[in-house]
């Protein structure tokens, strides 16, 4: 049986139409799958052993405030592959200065750092830095105490006392400025992985009068070094507020700035009360209530801006 030419043309037309539809579908599926298969950018998170924010070892390992924050950040940013990298403060600052896709979840803002770090909105509040000294050295500080606070500028200007600090760490704008103006012989900066613990040991041996830092961190690390709480006294620094904000900072590159934009959106949805309570658990009982109240007021004001 022969097929007429006109009918043959119609059959060919239908076949070509259907075939082209299938080919188009296959191509679309192929393009779609290739798009899904494209590798994600890898975001490197720089973590330091910074109790009570991040805790690398000991019975409280992984229970710090930032330790609890990281799973929330990673889950909220599925567009990236996430890598956690342990670094000391100096190495972390070096990587943030480089053309890399890196972020640090526990930074203090400073105007100087803002030139090369893209900062997020505030993440949570921490107790301001101060000076820890041994009980037996309290009398040495008496000439520099004002209403229970240490006049750090006067102590440094005196030039006869040596203090310890962690290299490349920001202690807040006021303290940073005072440290920059200090005579070089009054400060010992430590660059190692266990910088603060090493400084506390130097203090115990009488090589340092005091160590700068956050009291919850100093107290935690002192215990790791077998230094009892009663052996140390902590003094706030005159002129500093009671609390500081912490921030997430990323390398100031197009990738880093894009990540900060996405992080800010995520931070606005995260439960600040949960992070505040996690931090408050590390404070002395008499400080917890004030901290929680002040943190609540701060973030309510932030939300209204």
C-alpha positions as CSV (number, residue, x, y, z in Angstrom):
1,X,0.0,0.0,0.0
2,X,1.5,3.4,-1.1
3,X,1.3,6.6,0.9
4,X,0.3,9.7,-1.0
5,X,2.9,12.4,-1.1
6,X,0.7,14.9,0.8
7,X,0.0,12.4,3.6
8,X,3.7,11.5,3.7
9,X,4.6,15.2,4.2
10,X,2.0,15.4,7.1
11,X,3.4,12.3,8.8
12,X,7.0,13.7,8.5
13,X,5.9,17.0,9.9
14,X,4.2,15.4,12.9
15,X,7.3,13.2,13.5
16,X,9.7,16.2,13.2
17,X,7.5,18.2,15.6
18,X,7.4,15.5,18.2
19,X,11.0,14.7,17.9
20,X,12.0,18.3,18.2
21,X,9.9,18.6,21.3
22,X,11.6,15.6,22.8
23,X,15.0,17.0,21.9
24,X,14.1,20.4,23.4
25,X,13.0,18.7,26.6
26,X,16.2,16.7,26.8
27,X,18.3,19.8,26.2
28,X,16.4,21.7,28.9
29,X,16.8,18.8,31.3
30,X,20.5,18.7,30.5
31,X,20.9,22.4,31.0
32,X,19.0,22.2,34.3
33,X,21.0,19.3,35.6
34,X,24.3,20.9,34.6
35,X,23.2,24.1,36.4
36,X,22.5,22.1,39.5
37,X,25.8,20.3,39.2
38,X,27.8,23.4,39.2
39,X,30.1,23.5,42.2
40,X,29.3,25.9,45.0
41,X,31.7,28.5,46.3
42,X,33.5,27.4,49.5
43,X,33.1,29.8,52.4
44,X,36.0,29.4,54.9
45,X,35.0,30.2,58.5
46,X,38.0,31.2,60.7
47,X,37.6,29.9,64.2
48,X,39.8,30.6,67.2
49,X,39.9,29.0,70.6
50,X,38.1,31.8,72.3
51,X,36.1,30.7,75.4
52,X,33.3,31.1,76.0
53,X,32.6,31.9,72.3
54,X,34.4,28.9,70.7
55,X,35.8,26.0,72.8
56,X,38.1,23.5,71.1
57,X,39.1,21.2,74.0
58,X,37.9,20.2,77.4
59,X,34.6,19.1,78.9
60,X,32.8,22.1,77.4
61,X,34.2,21.5,73.9
62,X,31.8,22.7,71.2
63,X,29.4,24.4,73.8
64,X,30.5,28.0,73.2
65,X,28.2,30.7,72.0
66,X,29.7,30.8,68.5
67,X,29.8,27.0,68.5
68,X,26.0,27.1,68.8
69,X,25.7,29.9,66.3
70,X,27.7,28.2,63.5
71,X,25.1,25.4,62.7
72,X,22.4,28.1,62.3
73,X,24.6,30.1,59.9
74,X,25.6,27.1,57.8
75,X,22.0,25.8,57.6
76,X,20.8,29.3,56.6
77,X,23.3,29.6,53.8
78,X,23.0,26.4,51.7
79,X,24.2,28.2,48.6
80,X,27.8,27.7,49.9
81,X,30.0,24.8,50.9
82,X,31.3,25.6,54.4
83,X,34.7,24.8,55.7
84,X,35.7,25.4,59.4
85,X,39.3,26.3,59.9
86,X,41.1,26.7,63.2
87,X,43.5,29.6,63.3
88,X,45.2,31.9,65.8
89,X,44.4,35.6,65.9
90,X,47.4,36.7,63.8
91,X,46.8,34.1,61.1
92,X,43.1,34.8,60.9
93,X,43.7,38.5,60.4
94,X,46.2,37.7,57.6
95,X,43.7,35.6,55.8
96,X,41.0,38.2,56.0
97,X,43.4,40.7,54.4
98,X,44.0,38.3,51.4
99,X,41.9,37.8,48.3
100,X,40.2,34.8,49.8
101,X,36.6,34.0,50.6
102,X,36.8,33.9,54.4
103,X,34.7,35.0,57.3
104,X,35.3,35.3,61.1
105,X,32.2,34.9,63.3
106,X,33.6,36.6,66.4
107,X,35.1,40.0,65.6
108,X,35.1,43.4,67.3
109,X,34.5,46.3,64.9
110,X,37.1,49.0,64.6
111,X,37.5,51.8,62.1
112,X,40.9,50.6,61.1
113,X,39.6,47.1,60.4
114,X,36.7,48.4,58.4
115,X,39.2,49.4,55.7
116,X,39.8,45.7,54.8
117,X,37.0,43.8,56.5
118,X,33.3,43.8,55.5
119,X,31.3,43.7,58.8
120,X,27.9,42.4,59.6
121,X,25.3,44.0,61.8
122,X,25.9,43.2,65.6
123,X,25.5,39.5,66.4
124,X,25.5,39.5,70.2
125,X,26.9,41.4,73.2
126,X,29.9,40.5,75.4
127,X,31.4,41.9,78.6
128,X,34.0,44.6,77.8
129,X,37.7,43.8,78.2
130,X,39.6,44.6,81.4
131,X,42.7,43.8,83.3
132,X,43.3,40.7,85.4
133,X,46.0,40.8,88.1
134,X,47.1,38.4,90.8
135,X,45.6,38.9,94.3
136,X,49.0,39.8,95.7
137,X,49.6,42.5,93.1
138,X,46.5,44.5,93.9
139,X,48.4,47.1,96.0
140,X,50.6,47.9,93.0
141,X,47.5,49.1,91.1
142,X,46.0,51.3,93.8
143,X,47.5,54.6,92.5
144,X,45.8,53.8,89.1
145,X,42.3,52.9,90.4
146,X,39.4,55.3,90.0
147,X,36.1,54.1,91.5
148,X,37.1,50.5,91.1
149,X,38.2,50.9,87.5
150,X,41.7,50.9,86.2
151,X,43.1,54.1,84.5
152,X,44.9,52.1,81.8
153,X,46.3,55.2,80.1
154,X,48.0,56.3,83.3
155,X,49.2,52.8,84.1
156,X,50.8,52.5,80.7
157,X,52.2,56.0,80.7
158,X,53.9,55.2,84.1
159,X,56.2,52.8,82.1
160,X,57.3,50.7,85.0
161,X,54.6,47.9,84.7
162,X,54.4,45.3,82.0
163,X,51.1,44.0,80.7
164,X,50.3,41.1,78.4
165,X,48.0,41.2,75.3
166,X,47.1,38.9,72.4
167,X,48.7,40.1,69.1
168,X,46.3,41.3,66.4
169,X,43.3,41.3,68.8
170,X,41.0,44.3,69.0
171,X,40.1,45.2,72.6
172,X,37.6,47.9,71.6
173,X,38.3,51.4,70.2
174,X,39.4,53.0,73.5
175,X,41.7,50.3,74.6
176,X,43.2,49.9,71.1
177,X,44.0,53.6,71.0
178,X,45.6,53.5,74.5
179,X,47.7,50.4,73.6
180,X,49.0,52.1,70.4
181,X,50.2,55.1,72.5
182,X,51.8,53.0,75.2
183,X,55.6,52.8,75.6
184,X,56.9,49.7,73.8
185,X,58.5,48.3,77.0
186,X,55.2,48.2,78.8
187,X,53.5,45.5,76.6
188,X,54.1,41.9,75.7
189,X,52.2,40.7,72.7
190,X,51.7,36.9,72.2
191,X,51.1,35.5,68.7
192,X,50.7,31.8,69.4
193,X,47.7,29.5,69.3
194,X,47.4,29.5,73.1
195,X,48.3,33.1,73.5
196,X,46.1,34.0,76.5
197,X,47.0,30.9,78.4
198,X,50.7,31.5,77.8
199,X,50.3,35.1,79.0
200,X,48.6,33.9,82.2
201,X,51.5,31.5,82.9
202,X,53.9,34.4,82.4
203,X,51.9,36.4,84.9
204,X,51.9,33.5,87.3
205,X,55.7,33.5,87.1
206,X,55.8,37.2,87.9
207,X,56.9,38.4,84.4
208,X,53.7,40.3,83.8
209,X,51.7,42.5,86.2
210,X,48.4,42.1,84.4
211,X,46.8,40.5,81.4
212,X,44.2,42.2,79.2
213,X,41.1,40.3,78.1
214,X,37.5,39.3,78.7
215,X,36.9,38.1,82.2
216,X,34.9,35.0,81.2
217,X,37.7,34.0,78.8
218,X,40.5,34.7,81.3
219,X,38.7,32.8,84.1
220,X,38.1,29.8,81.8
221,X,41.6,29.6,80.5
222,X,43.1,30.2,84.0
223,X,41.3,27.1,85.2
224,X,42.8,25.2,82.3
225,X,46.2,26.4,83.5
226,X,45.4,25.3,87.1
227,X,45.0,28.8,88.3
228,X,42.2,29.2,90.8
229,X,39.6,32.0,90.5
230,X,40.6,33.4,93.8
231,X,44.2,33.9,92.6
232,X,43.0,36.6,90.1
233,X,41.2,39.9,90.4
234,X,39.6,41.6,87.4
235,X,39.3,45.3,86.9
236,X,37.2,47.1,84.3
237,X,39.0,49.8,82.3
238,X,38.0,53.4,82.9
239,X,36.1,54.9,80.0
240,X,34.9,51.7,78.5
241,X,31.2,50.7,78.5
242,X,30.1,47.6,80.3
243,X,29.4,45.7,77.0
244,X,30.7,45.4,73.5
245,X,29.1,44.1,70.3
246,X,30.5,41.2,68.3
247,X,30.3,41.1,64.6
248,X,30.8,38.7,61.7
249,X,33.6,39.9,59.4
250,X,34.4,38.7,55.9
251,X,37.2,39.5,53.5
252,X,36.4,42.8,51.8
253,X,36.0,41.3,48.3
254,X,32.9,41.1,46.1
255,X,32.3,37.6,47.4
256,X,32.8,38.7,51.0
257,X,30.5,41.7,50.7
258,X,27.8,39.5,49.1
259,X,28.1,37.0,51.9
260,X,27.8,39.8,54.5
261,X,24.6,40.9,52.8
262,X,23.2,37.4,53.1
263,X,24.4,37.0,56.6
264,X,22.7,40.2,57.7
265,X,19.4,38.9,56.3
266,X,19.9,35.7,58.3
267,X,20.9,37.5,61.5
268,X,17.7,39.5,61.5
269,X,15.8,36.2,61.8
270,X,17.9,34.5,64.4
271,X,16.9,34.3,68.1
272,X,19.1,36.9,69.9
273,X,17.6,35.8,73.2
274,X,19.0,32.3,72.7
275,X,22.5,33.6,72.0
276,X,22.3,36.1,74.9
277,X,21.3,33.3,77.3
278,X,24.1,31.1,76.1
279,X,26.6,33.9,76.9
280,X,24.9,34.8,80.2
281,X,25.4,31.2,81.4
282,X,29.2,31.9,81.5
283,X,28.9,35.1,83.6
284,X,28.9,35.5,87.4
285,X,25.4,35.2,88.8
286,X,25.3,38.9,89.9
287,X,26.2,40.0,86.3
288,X,23.7,37.8,84.4
289,X,20.6,39.7,85.0
290,X,22.1,43.1,84.0
291,X,23.6,41.5,80.9
292,X,20.4,40.0,79.7
293,X,18.4,43.2,80.4
294,X,21.0,45.3,78.6
295,X,21.3,42.9,75.6
296,X,17.5,42.9,75.2
297,X,17.3,46.7,75.2
298,X,20.2,46.9,72.7
299,X,18.7,44.5,70.1
300,X,15.2,46.0,70.5
301,X,16.8,49.4,69.6
302,X,18.7,47.8,66.7
303,X,15.4,46.3,65.3
304,X,13.8,49.7,65.4
305,X,16.5,51.3,63.3
